[in-house]
C-alpha cells in the first residue's frame, strides 16, 4: 500500500485540485494523509470533504516542512511513503505508480525515488523549462551517477521501513531537509531519479521569488546543510 503524505499550511487554493487528481488512482491501494501546520484558511475543511485523513500540528513553535512530513508519516500504514507538495499533480497516475512500484520490485536495493519535475503547462515559462531541466539533470548526477543522493520536496517515494530506521526528516532544518534525507538514504541503499516519469506543480515559488534568488537560496542552504548540518534559512517563507 502507498501512504501519500501532503504537508499543508494555508493551501485552500491548491489542495482540492491535488486531492481530486489523486482520486484517479485506482490500480493500487493507497491512503491520503494531510499533515497540517495550523492553517488559518479552509485547508483542513477541504481535505476532510475530499475524504483525506487529517492530522493537525499542535505545537507552539512554527512547524518545519520536515516536521509536517514526519507527523503525517507517523500515522501512515503503507509499505511506501509518497511525499507530495500541496500544489502537485501526477499525469497518467495509474501508469505512473505502476512504473514506480515495478522499479522498487525489480531492485531490492532501491530505497528512495524521485522523478522529473516540471511546471504545469498553463503557467510554465521558458525560464521554468530551462532551469527545471537543469535541476532534473543535477538530481540525475547526484543519484544515478555518483550515488550521493539528492532530492526536491515536490515528490519523493521512500520505503517506509528505511525512512523510520533513519528517523525521517531532520525537523531542525527549515530548508534542505529533502536533500539531507536522500543523502542519508543513499548510505542505506540506492536512490535514483526516474527520468521517464514526471510530476507537475505550479512553480509558484520561482515565479514569486525570482529564479536568481531561489537558486541562490537553494545553493547556500545545500552547502550549509552538507557542511554544518544546519540551514541558512531560519524559516522557509510561505508562498501562496
C-alpha positions, 0 to 999 in steps of 0.5 A, a space after each residue: 500500500 502507498 501512504 501519500 503524505 501532503 504537508 499543508 499550511 494555508 493551501 485552500 487554493 491548491 489542495 482540492 485540485 491535488 486531492 481530486 487528481 489523486 482520486 484517479 488512482 485506482 490500480 493500487 491501494 493507497 491512503 491520503 494523509 494531510 499533515 497540517 501546520 495550523 492553517 488559518 484558511 479552509 485547508 483542513 475543511 477541504 481535505 476532510 470533504 475530499 475524504 483525506 485523513 487529517 492530522 493537525 500540528 499542535 505545537 507552539 513553535 512554527 512547524 518545519 516542512 520536515 516536521 509536517 512530513 514526519 507527523 503525517 508519516 507517523 500515522 501512515 500504514 503503507 509499505 511506501 511513503 509518497 511525499 507530495 507538495 500541496 500544489 502537485 499533480 501526477 499525469 497518467 497516475 495509474 501508469 505512473 505508480 505502476 512504473 514506480 512500484 515495478 522499479 522498487 520490485 525489480 531492485 531490492 536495493 532501491 530505497 528512495 525515488 524521485 522523478 522529473 519535475 516540471 511546471 504545469 503547462 498553463 503557467 510554465 515559462 521558458 525560464 521554468 523549462 530551462 532551469 527545471 531541466 537543469 535541476 532534473 539533470 543535477 538530481 540525475 548526477 547526484 543519484 544515478 551517477 555518483 550515488 550521493 543522493 539528492 532530492 526536491 520536496 515536490 515528490 519523493 517515494 521512500 520505503 517506509 521501513 528505511 525512512 523510520 530506521 533513519 528517523 525521517 526528516 531532520 525537523 531542525 532544518 527549515 530548508 534542505 531537509 529533502 536533500 539531507 534525507 536522500 543523502 542519508 538514504 543513499 548510505 542505506 541503499 540506492 536512490 535514483 531519479 526516474 527520468 521517464 516519469 514526471 510530476 507537475 506543480 505550479 512553480 509558484 515559488 520561482 515565479 514569486 521569488 525570482 529564479 536568481 534568488 531561489 537558486 541562490 537560496 537553494 545553493 547556500 542552504 545545500 552547502 550549509 546543510 552538507 557542511 554544518 548540518 544546519 540551514 541558512 534559512 531560519 524559516 522557509 517563507 510561505 508562498 501562496 
